[in-house]
Amino acid sequence: MKKLCNAVFTILTAIMFALPAIGFPDVNTDHWAAKQIELLNEQGVVVGYPDGTFKPDENVTRAEFASMAIKALGQEHTTIAQPVKFTDIDKDFWAYDAIQKALYFELISSPKNGEEFRPYDSVTRAESISVAVNALTTEQISRQKAKEVLIKKYSDADKVPEWFLIPAGKAEILGMLVTIPSADDNIEATRPATRAEVTAILYDMMIQAKLNPNAKLAEAMRKKTGEGYIVKNAFVQGSIGTIPAGTLLPVSLTSYISSQSSKPGEIYVAKAAENYVTKDKFILVSKGANLKGQLLDVRNGKWFVRNGVLVLDNTLITTNNDQTVSFTGVGEVKKHRNWFMKIVRATLKGEKLDVKPQGVVYIKLLKPVKVDLTNGWILEEDEK
């Protein structure tokens, strides 16, 4: 029995090494959707289960798919002004915001108020592929053209629901009509989509949406521009702008601080008096963003003893999106002196420091800050 167990273990080990997983023990590198699963998992669009598995053959609910689609398009932080009401979900439902955003971006048809969304129903292949097509600006095709395109390749083309006919034809023309390799001659439009299929569909949608997004997505995905304080060492990769550590940023204080009267630990509030922009005028932080911190070091100026000291420790920023996140930096208040006053203060000391309301202090960032340039959202550590 012991020899048998050892033999089985050896065989299983050999299989594991022959077919290495991509991060999930149930998705090997030769799985037909391995690349898409790996990439979308890295980006947080799809995630595994608590036990570490991905379960590629499980189904996906309509609510889960709406959430995945919005994440894939990078629109998690879009604000919707007029939500649609459903009888089976309310604003406390976990995917409520994602569903409303899917409606806003016309990924799914907008129902009349008072209808059901059916959040727990499995999303079908037709529904998921339609969402991917709806995210794009595509050439119009006729029903006849769609039929001609589909019937050339798929044996069940005549079974495609009427509402899905044109989206299916467009998907096929764009190379987005995802099918499992073992069943690539069947569309299986009404069958519930598996997690692997959904991942592959969303991957294709992400690629195509970068090239030809629909009108609403194109507006949302456009990097915002404006005039302001140019952060010369900021850099841009795609739609993400980075303000490196060590960058000096001007902030305008909202209250008076002084080396003679303020105390260490005292809270201060400041504002971005103008936009912080890249050299190409992409807005990193919008004018009016609130910064908050405390006075780290305060020492009053005394004649013949020391010059005054005022050091600010910035910790938070609240953007115009009402997002409050870490924004760590240190600022030291100093006066600009000519060569004569430098000698005077070095020998006599006693300089007093103060900053009046609307006065400017430069904060030196201690950590880099990454910003989504399409919506001003600052990416936190787990989003970077």
C-alpha positions as CSV (number, residue, x, y, z in Angstrom):
1,M,0.0,0.0,0.0
2,K,2.8,2.4,0.9
3,K,4.5,1.6,-2.4
4,L,1.3,2.3,-4.3
5,C,0.8,5.7,-2.5
6,N,4.4,6.7,-3.3
7,A,3.8,5.8,-7.0
8,V,0.6,7.8,-7.1
9,F,2.4,10.8,-5.5
10,T,5.2,10.5,-8.0
11,I,2.8,10.5,-10.9
12,L,0.8,13.4,-9.6
13,T,4.0,15.4,-9.0
14,A,5.2,14.7,-12.5
15,I,1.9,15.9,-13.9
16,M,2.0,19.1,-11.8
17,F,5.5,19.9,-13.1
18,A,4.6,19.0,-16.7
19,L,1.6,21.4,-16.6
20,P,2.5,24.3,-14.3
21,A,-0.3,26.5,-13.0
22,I,-0.5,30.3,-13.6
23,G,-1.3,31.2,-10.0
24,F,-4.4,29.0,-9.6
25,P,-3.9,25.2,-9.0
26,D,-6.9,24.4,-11.3
27,V,-5.7,26.5,-14.3
28,N,-2.6,25.1,-16.0
29,T,-0.5,27.0,-18.6
30,D,-2.0,24.9,-21.4
31,H,-5.6,25.9,-20.5
32,W,-7.2,27.7,-23.5
33,A,-7.8,30.9,-21.5
34,A,-4.7,30.8,-19.2
35,K,-3.2,34.0,-20.6
36,Q,-6.4,36.0,-20.2
37,I,-7.1,34.6,-16.7
38,E,-3.5,35.5,-15.6
39,L,-3.6,39.0,-17.0
40,L,-7.0,40.0,-15.7
41,N,-6.3,38.5,-12.3
42,E,-3.1,40.6,-12.1
43,Q,-5.3,43.7,-12.8
44,G,-8.0,42.7,-10.3
45,V,-10.7,42.3,-12.8
46,V,-11.2,38.6,-12.0
47,V,-10.2,37.0,-8.7
48,G,-10.0,33.5,-7.3
49,Y,-11.9,31.8,-4.5
50,P,-10.9,31.8,-0.8
51,D,-9.4,28.3,-1.3
52,G,-7.0,29.6,-4.0
53,T,-8.8,28.1,-7.0
54,F,-10.2,29.9,-10.0
55,K,-12.9,27.4,-11.0
56,P,-12.8,28.2,-14.7
57,D,-15.9,26.1,-15.5
58,E,-18.2,27.6,-13.0
59,N,-20.9,30.1,-14.1
60,V,-21.0,33.8,-13.4
61,T,-24.0,35.8,-12.2
62,R,-25.3,38.9,-14.0
63,A,-24.3,41.0,-11.0
64,E,-20.8,39.6,-11.0
65,F,-20.4,40.1,-14.7
66,A,-21.5,43.8,-14.5
67,S,-18.9,44.3,-11.8
68,M,-16.1,42.6,-13.8
69,A,-17.0,44.6,-17.0
70,I,-16.8,47.9,-15.2
71,K,-13.4,47.0,-13.6
72,A,-12.1,45.8,-17.0
73,L,-13.0,49.2,-18.5
74,G,-11.4,51.1,-15.5
75,Q,-14.7,52.9,-14.6
76,E,-15.1,51.8,-11.0
77,H,-14.9,55.5,-9.8
78,T,-17.4,57.0,-12.2
79,T,-20.3,58.9,-10.5
80,I,-23.8,58.3,-11.8
81,A,-26.3,61.1,-11.2
82,Q,-29.6,59.4,-12.1
83,P,-29.7,55.7,-11.2
84,V,-32.3,53.4,-12.6
85,K,-34.6,51.7,-10.1
86,F,-35.0,47.9,-10.0
87,T,-37.5,45.9,-8.0
88,D,-35.0,43.2,-7.0
89,I,-32.0,45.3,-6.0
90,D,-31.4,48.5,-4.1
91,K,-28.5,50.8,-3.3
92,D,-27.3,48.5,-0.5
93,F,-26.8,45.6,-3.0
94,W,-23.1,44.9,-3.3
95,A,-23.0,45.4,-7.1
96,Y,-25.5,48.2,-7.3
97,D,-23.0,50.8,-8.4
98,A,-21.4,48.6,-11.0
99,I,-24.9,47.8,-12.5
100,Q,-25.8,51.5,-12.7
101,K,-22.5,52.2,-14.4
102,A,-23.0,49.4,-16.9
103,L,-26.4,51.0,-17.8
104,Y,-24.8,54.5,-18.0
105,F,-22.1,53.4,-20.4
106,E,-24.7,51.5,-22.5
107,L,-23.1,48.1,-21.9
108,I,-26.6,46.8,-21.2
109,S,-30.0,48.0,-22.3
110,S,-31.6,50.4,-20.0
111,P,-34.9,49.0,-18.7
112,K,-37.8,51.0,-17.5
113,N,-37.9,51.9,-13.8
114,G,-39.5,49.2,-11.8
115,E,-38.3,46.2,-13.8
116,E,-36.1,43.3,-12.5
117,F,-32.4,43.1,-13.0
118,R,-32.1,39.4,-12.0
119,P,-28.7,39.8,-10.4
120,Y,-28.4,36.1,-9.3
121,D,-29.2,34.6,-12.7
122,S,-26.3,33.2,-14.6
123,V,-25.1,35.5,-17.4
124,T,-25.4,33.8,-20.8
125,R,-22.8,33.8,-23.5
126,A,-25.1,36.0,-25.6
127,E,-25.4,38.6,-22.8
128,S,-21.7,38.7,-22.0
129,I,-20.6,39.0,-25.7
130,S,-23.2,41.7,-26.2
131,V,-21.8,43.7,-23.4
132,A,-18.3,43.5,-24.9
133,V,-19.7,44.7,-28.3
134,N,-21.7,47.5,-26.7
135,A,-18.6,48.9,-25.2
136,L,-17.3,49.7,-28.7
137,T,-17.9,52.0,-31.6
138,T,-18.6,49.6,-34.4
139,E,-19.6,49.7,-38.1
140,Q,-23.3,49.1,-38.5
141,I,-24.3,45.8,-40.2
142,S,-27.6,44.4,-41.4
143,R,-29.3,41.2,-40.0
144,Q,-28.6,39.6,-43.4
145,K,-24.9,40.5,-43.2
146,A,-24.7,39.1,-39.6
147,K,-26.4,35.8,-40.7
148,E,-24.0,35.5,-43.6
149,V,-21.0,36.0,-41.4
150,L,-22.2,33.5,-38.7
151,I,-23.5,30.7,-41.0
152,K,-20.1,30.3,-42.6
153,K,-18.5,29.1,-39.4
154,Y,-21.1,28.1,-36.8
155,S,-23.5,25.1,-37.2
156,D,-26.0,26.6,-34.7
157,A,-26.1,30.1,-36.3
158,D,-29.8,29.6,-37.1
159,K,-30.5,29.2,-33.4
160,V,-29.1,32.6,-32.4
161,P,-31.8,34.7,-30.7
162,E,-33.0,37.6,-32.9
163,W,-31.9,40.2,-30.4
164,F,-28.3,38.8,-30.4
165,L,-28.0,38.3,-34.2
166,I,-26.3,41.7,-35.0
167,P,-24.1,41.7,-31.8
168,A,-22.9,38.2,-32.6
169,G,-22.2,39.2,-36.2
170,K,-20.2,42.2,-35.1
171,A,-18.3,40.1,-32.5
172,E,-17.4,37.6,-35.2
173,I,-16.1,40.3,-37.5
174,L,-14.0,41.7,-34.7
175,G,-12.7,38.3,-33.7
176,M,-14.5,38.6,-30.3
177,L,-17.0,35.7,-30.6
178,V,-15.3,33.6,-27.9
179,T,-15.9,29.9,-28.0
180,I,-14.3,27.0,-26.2
181,P,-11.8,25.3,-28.6
182,S,-13.6,21.9,-28.3
183,A,-16.9,23.5,-29.4
184,D,-15.7,26.2,-31.8
185,D,-18.4,25.3,-34.4
186,N,-21.2,26.2,-32.0
187,I,-22.1,29.7,-30.6
188,E,-24.3,28.3,-27.8
189,A,-25.8,31.7,-27.3
190,T,-28.2,30.8,-24.5
191,R,-25.9,28.7,-22.5
192,P,-24.6,30.2,-19.2
193,A,-21.0,31.5,-19.7
194,T,-18.2,30.0,-17.7
195,R,-15.7,32.0,-15.7
196,A,-13.0,31.2,-18.3
197,E,-15.2,32.3,-21.2
198,V,-16.2,35.5,-19.4
199,T,-12.6,36.3,-18.7
200,A,-11.6,35.8,-22.4
201,I,-14.6,38.0,-23.5
202,L,-13.6,40.8,-21.1
203,Y,-10.0,40.6,-22.2
204,D,-11.0,41.1,-25.9
205,M,-13.3,43.9,-24.8
206,M,-10.5,45.7,-23.0
207,I,-8.2,45.5,-26.0
208,Q,-10.8,46.8,-28.4
209,A,-12.1,49.5,-26.1
210,K,-8.7,51.1,-26.0
211,L,-8.9,51.5,-29.8
212,N,-12.6,52.2,-30.4
213,P,-14.6,52.8,-27.2
214,N,-18.3,53.8,-27.5
215,A,-19.0,57.6,-27.1
216,K,-19.6,57.6,-23.4
217,L,-16.6,55.5,-22.6
218,A,-14.4,57.6,-24.9
219,E,-15.4,60.7,-22.9
220,A,-14.7,59.0,-19.6
221,M,-11.4,57.5,-20.8
222,R,-10.0,60.8,-22.1
223,K,-7.2,62.2,-20.0
224,K,-8.2,65.5,-18.5
225,T,-6.1,68.5,-19.3
226,G,-5.7,72.1,-18.0
227,E,-3.4,74.8,-17.0
228,G,-1.6,74.9,-13.6
229,Y,1.6,74.2,-11.7
230,I,3.8,72.0,-13.9
231,V,5.3,69.0,-12.1
232,K,8.3,68.7,-14.4
233,N,9.4,65.3,-13.2
234,A,6.0,63.7,-13.4
235,F,5.6,61.0,-16.0
236,V,2.7,59.3,-17.8
237,Q,2.2,55.6,-18.7
238,G,-1.0,55.1,-20.6
239,S,-3.7,56.8,-18.5
240,I,-1.7,56.7,-15.3
241,G,0.3,59.7,-14.2
242,T,3.0,59.4,-11.5
243,I,4.3,62.2,-9.2
244,P,7.6,60.8,-8.0
245,A,8.8,60.8,-4.4
246,G,10.9,63.9,-3.7
247,T,8.7,66.2,-5.8
248,L,8.0,69.7,-4.3
249,L,4.4,70.8,-4.5
250,P,3.0,74.2,-3.5
251,V,0.1,74.2,-1.1
252,S,-1.9,77.2,0.2
253,L,-2.6,77.2,3.9
254,T,-6.1,78.0,5.1
255,S,-5.1,79.3,8.5
256,Y,-2.2,81.2,10.1
257,I,0.8,79.4,11.5
258,S,3.8,80.8,13.3
259,S,7.0,79.7,14.9
260,Q,6.2,82.0,17.9
261,S,2.6,80.9,18.6
262,S,1.8,77.5,16.9
263,K,2.4,74.2,18.7
264,P,3.8,70.8,17.6
265,G,1.0,68.5,16.7
266,E,-1.3,71.3,15.7
267,I,-3.5,70.3,12.8
268,Y,-3.4,72.4,9.6
269,V,-5.4,72.4,6.4
270,A,-4.2,73.5,3.0
271,K,-5.4,73.5,-0.6
272,A,-4.0,73.0,-4.0
273,A,-4.2,76.6,-5.1
274,E,-3.9,75.5,-8.8
275,N,-4.0,72.3,-10.7
276,Y,-0.9,70.2,-10.6
277,V,-0.2,69.2,-14.2
278,T,2.3,67.3,-16.2
279,K,4.4,69.0,-18.8
280,D,1.8,67.9,-21.4
281,K,-0.9,69.6,-19.3
282,F,-2.5,66.4,-18.0
283,I,-4.1,67.2,-14.6
284,L,-2.6,65.2,-11.8
285,V,-4.4,66.9,-8.9
286,S,-7.2,69.4,-9.4
287,K,-7.3,72.9,-8.0
288,G,-9.1,73.0,-4.6
289,A,-8.0,69.5,-3.4
290,N,-7.7,69.6,0.4
291,L,-4.5,68.6,2.2
292,K,-4.3,67.9,5.8
293,G,-1.5,67.2,8.3
294,Q,0.1,68.4,11.5
295,L,2.9,70.7,12.6
296,L,5.8,68.3,13.1
297,D,8.4,70.7,14.6
298,V,7.8,74.1,16.0
299,R,10.5,76.2,17.7
300,N,10.3,79.9,18.2
301,G,13.0,82.2,17.1
302,K,15.2,83.6,19.9
303,W,17.9,86.2,19.6
304,F,21.4,84.8,19.8
305,V,19.9,81.4,20.4
306,R,18.2,80.0,17.2
307,N,16.2,80.9,14.2
308,G,12.5,79.9,14.2
309,V,11.6,76.4,13.0
310,L,8.3,75.4,11.3
311,V,8.0,71.9,9.8
312,L,4.8,70.5,8.4
313,D,4.0,66.8,8.2
314,N,1.3,66.2,5.5
315,T,-0.6,63.0,5.7
316,L,-3.8,63.1,3.7
317,I,-5.4,64.6,0.6
318,T,-9.1,64.9,-0.2
319,T,-9.6,65.2,-3.9
320,N,-12.4,66.8,-5.8
321,N,-13.9,63.3,-6.2
322,D,-14.3,63.3,-2.4
323,Q,-11.6,60.6,-2.2
324,T,-9.5,60.8,0.9
325,V,-6.2,59.0,0.7
326,S,-2.6,59.0,2.0
327,F,-0.5,61.9,0.7
328,T,2.7,61.9,2.8
329,G,5.1,64.8,2.6
330,V,7.2,67.2,4.6
331,G,7.4,71.0,4.2
332,E,9.7,73.4,6.0
333,V,8.9,77.1,6.1
334,K,11.9,79.2,5.2
335,K,12.4,82.8,4.3
336,H,14.2,83.9,1.1
337,R,17.3,85.9,2.2
338,N,20.0,87.8,0.3
339,W,23.6,87.1,1.1
340,F,23.8,89.8,3.7
341,M,20.8,88.5,5.7
342,K,22.1,85.0,5.5
343,I,25.2,86.2,7.3
344,V,23.1,88.1,9.8
345,R,20.9,85.2,10.6
346,A,23.8,82.8,10.8
347,T,25.5,84.9,13.4
348,L,22.8,86.8,15.3
349,K,19.9,84.3,14.9
350,G,16.4,85.1,16.2
351,E,14.5,84.9,12.9
352,K,10.7,84.5,13.3
353,L,8.7,82.5,10.8
354,D,5.0,82.7,9.9
355,V,2.7,81.9,7.0
356,K,-0.6,83.8,6.6
357,P,-3.8,82.4,5.2
358,Q,-3.4,81.7,1.5
359,G,0.3,81.8,2.0
360,V,2.3,79.1,0.1
361,V,4.4,76.3,1.5
362,Y,6.2,73.7,-0.5
363,I,5.5,70.0,0.5
364,K,8.1,67.4,-0.5
365,L,6.5,64.1,-1.2
366,L,7.9,61.1,0.7
367,K,6.2,58.5,-1.5
368,P,5.2,58.5,-5.1
369,V,1.6,59.2,-6.0
370,K,-0.2,57.5,-8.9
371,V,-3.2,59.1,-10.5
372,D,-5.8,57.9,-13.0
373,L,-5.6,60.9,-15.5
374,T,-9.1,60.1,-16.8
375,N,-10.9,60.8,-13.6
376,G,-8.4,62.2,-11.0
377,W,-8.6,59.1,-8.8
378,I,-5.5,58.5,-6.8
379,L,-4.5,54.8,-6.9
380,E,-3.8,53.3,-3.5
381,E,-1.2,50.6,-2.8
382,D,-3.4,47.7,-3.6
383,E,-4.5,49.3,-6.9
384,K,-1.1,50.1,-8.3
